[in-house]
């Protein structure tokens, strides 16, 4: 059974040739947006926040 891989660049919304600074900015923006303490829909935000942290 082959393992399925997630494309972390897509998760963060950056291109594959993004600089480390671009990746950091994208992570921080999404982390703020989907943080369970600040999001309106806490359950879906928590799942998205976990995906972002994994990336």
Number of C-alpha atoms within 10 A of each C-alpha: 3 4 5 6 6 11 11 16 15 11 17 22 13 16 12 11 9 11 11 9 9 13 19 12 14 17 20 13 12 17 19 13 15 21 18 19 12 11 14 11 11 15 11 12 19 16 13 19 21 14 15 19 14 10 15
